[in-house]
Amino acid sequence: MNIMKITSPFLIATAVAALVTGCDNSSRTTSSSMDTNSTTTEIHDTATNAWQKTKETTTNAWDKTKAATAEAWSDVKESLGSAKDYTYDKKDKFVADAQADVAALNKKIDSMSDRADASLREKRDALDKKLSEVKNATQDTWNDVTTSFKNSYDDLKASIKKSWYGTNTNSATGSMN
């Protein structure tokens, strides 16, 4: 009987502990559910913020790419205008402007060496020859030589742009002059 007296309080204590633990467990489950909901909301908010930042960064990167592309061509200014604007008495001015424009095209070709193919280099060599012809032009050959140079210059510039942009010369920022 002694065992019964000791066992009864033990059983009662165990039952109370189980009951208390069970109640505590249910409150933990409710608390755990709230924690899960809170965590899910935090994850959703974090993902939404990350998506917004990614979208913003992508938009900014595209804007910077367009600006950089426009800026990349800013050094290739066409100071020659129409070859007809230069008469033989303006030969020195034409030659100086032509040399500056050719130097800008050469710089562009050098900067895009990975896309500059043999065709571009051949056209550049042909333009250099045309520039030599302009330098050595006489009053009688002036109009033909400057027109030929200008056509060669325009052809090389268009080819560089085509290589720069791929096959679409009007991409990114539109037609570049």
VMD Tcl script that draws the C-alpha trace (Angstrom):
set ca {
  {0.00 0.00 0.00}
  {2.86 2.21 0.50}
  {3.53 1.97 -3.15}
  {-0.03 3.09 -3.91}
  {0.31 6.13 -1.72}
  {3.52 7.10 -3.47}
  {2.23 6.18 -6.91}
  {-0.97 8.21 -6.66}
  {0.68 11.56 -6.08}
  {3.19 10.65 -8.80}
  {0.41 9.86 -11.25}
  {-1.40 13.02 -10.37}
  {1.77 15.08 -10.82}
  {2.44 13.39 -14.16}
  {-1.13 14.05 -15.31}
  {-0.94 17.69 -14.27}
  {2.41 18.07 -15.98}
  {1.03 16.49 -19.15}
  {-1.98 18.75 -19.02}
  {0.15 21.84 -18.47}
  {2.57 20.77 -21.17}
  {-0.32 20.10 -23.51}
  {-1.75 23.55 -22.88}
  {1.63 25.10 -23.27}
  {2.12 23.18 -26.52}
  {-1.14 24.52 -27.96}
  {-0.13 28.05 -27.11}
  {3.20 27.35 -28.76}
  {1.39 26.10 -31.84}
  {-0.65 29.30 -31.98}
  {2.49 31.32 -31.37}
  {4.30 29.21 -33.99}
  {1.49 29.86 -36.50}
  {1.77 33.56 -35.85}
  {5.55 33.36 -36.25}
  {5.08 31.48 -39.53}
  {2.60 34.08 -40.80}
  {4.93 36.86 -39.73}
  {7.88 35.14 -41.41}
  {5.87 34.59 -44.59}
  {4.91 38.27 -44.66}
  {8.54 39.28 -44.11}
  {9.70 37.00 -46.93}
  {7.02 38.40 -49.24}
  {7.98 41.97 -48.39}
  {11.68 41.21 -48.86}
  {11.04 39.55 -52.22}
  {8.85 42.47 -53.33}
  {11.52 44.98 -52.30}
  {14.22 42.95 -54.04}
  {12.11 42.82 -57.21}
  {11.52 46.59 -57.11}
  {15.23 47.24 -56.60}
  {16.10 44.87 -59.46}
  {13.59 46.56 -61.74}
  {14.92 50.00 -60.78}
  {18.54 48.92 -61.25}
  {17.76 47.41 -64.65}
  {15.98 50.56 -65.77}
  {18.89 52.70 -64.58}
  {21.39 50.42 -66.30}
  {19.47 50.65 -69.59}
  {19.31 54.44 -69.33}
  {23.04 54.56 -68.66}
  {23.70 52.23 -71.61}
  {21.71 54.48 -73.94}
  {23.53 57.56 -72.64}
  {26.92 55.85 -72.97}
  {26.12 54.81 -76.53}
  {25.19 58.36 -77.46}
  {28.30 59.61 -75.71}
  {30.45 57.03 -77.48}
  {29.61 58.70 -80.78}
  {29.99 62.24 -79.50}
  {33.70 62.17 -80.38}
  {32.87 61.31 -83.98}
  {31.64 64.70 -85.05}
  {31.30 65.44 -88.66}
  {32.92 68.79 -89.14}
  {33.11 68.44 -92.90}
  {29.46 68.98 -93.67}
  {29.03 68.90 -97.40}
  {32.15 68.69 -99.52}
  {30.56 71.31 -101.76}
  {30.77 73.80 -98.88}
  {34.54 73.84 -99.34}
  {35.96 75.58 -102.35}
  {39.57 75.13 -103.34}
  {40.54 78.31 -101.49}
  {39.38 76.55 -98.28}
  {41.57 73.53 -98.95}
  {43.61 73.90 -95.73}
  {40.45 74.11 -93.63}
  {38.97 71.05 -95.37}
  {42.17 69.05 -94.85}
  {42.34 70.02 -91.16}
  {38.67 69.11 -90.61}
  {39.06 65.88 -92.59}
  {42.11 64.87 -90.55}
  {40.21 65.51 -87.29}
  {37.24 63.46 -88.51}
  {39.44 60.61 -89.73}
  {41.31 60.61 -86.39}
  {37.97 60.30 -84.55}
  {36.94 57.38 -86.79}
  {40.33 55.71 -86.25}
  {39.91 56.11 -82.51}
  {36.46 54.54 -82.73}
  {37.78 51.60 -84.77}
  {40.62 51.08 -82.30}
  {38.21 51.16 -79.35}
  {36.07 48.43 -80.88}
  {38.90 46.17 -81.95}
  {36.87 43.08 -81.07}
  {34.18 44.11 -83.59}
  {36.39 45.79 -86.16}
  {36.73 43.35 -89.03}
  {39.04 43.40 -92.05}
  {36.41 45.25 -94.07}
  {36.52 48.22 -91.69}
  {40.29 48.31 -91.81}
  {40.27 48.18 -95.62}
  {37.79 51.04 -95.75}
  {39.95 52.99 -93.29}
  {43.00 52.42 -95.53}
  {41.00 53.56 -98.56}
  {39.92 56.68 -96.67}
  {43.54 57.44 -95.77}
  {44.40 57.27 -99.49}
  {41.49 59.59 -100.29}
  {42.78 62.01 -97.67}
  {46.21 61.96 -99.33}
  {44.50 62.72 -102.64}
  {42.73 65.68 -101.02}
  {46.03 66.99 -99.67}
  {47.57 66.75 -103.15}
  {44.53 68.04 -105.04}
  {44.77 70.80 -107.56}
  {42.08 73.32 -108.32}
  {41.06 71.22 -111.35}
  {40.68 67.99 -109.33}
  {39.35 69.56 -106.15}
  {35.61 68.88 -106.53}
  {36.05 65.27 -107.63}
  {38.62 64.49 -104.93}
  {36.64 66.05 -102.07}
  {33.42 64.36 -103.17}
  {35.21 61.03 -103.40}
  {36.72 61.56 -99.93}
  {33.35 62.51 -98.45}
  {31.65 59.44 -99.95}
  {34.41 57.19 -98.61}
  {34.19 58.89 -95.20}
  {30.40 58.42 -95.05}
  {30.75 54.77 -96.09}
  {33.34 54.06 -93.37}
  {31.30 55.88 -90.73}
  {28.15 53.91 -91.64}
  {30.13 50.65 -91.55}
  {31.55 51.47 -88.13}
  {28.07 52.20 -86.81}
  {26.77 48.98 -88.29}
  {29.54 47.05 -86.55}
  {28.98 49.00 -83.34}
  {25.24 48.30 -83.20}
  {25.13 45.05 -85.12}
  {22.91 45.01 -88.16}
  {20.49 47.65 -86.86}
  {22.12 51.08 -87.15}
  {19.12 52.76 -85.52}
  {19.11 50.81 -82.25}
  {19.50 52.14 -78.73}
  {19.37 55.89 -79.24}
  {18.18 56.13 -82.79}
  {20.17 57.20 -85.77}
  {23.59 58.44 -84.74}
  {25.21 61.22 -86.75}
}
mol new
graphics top color blue
foreach p $ca { graphics top sphere $p radius 0.5 }
foreach p [lrange $ca 0 end-1] q [lrange $ca 1 end] { graphics top cylinder $p $q radius 0.2 }
display resetview
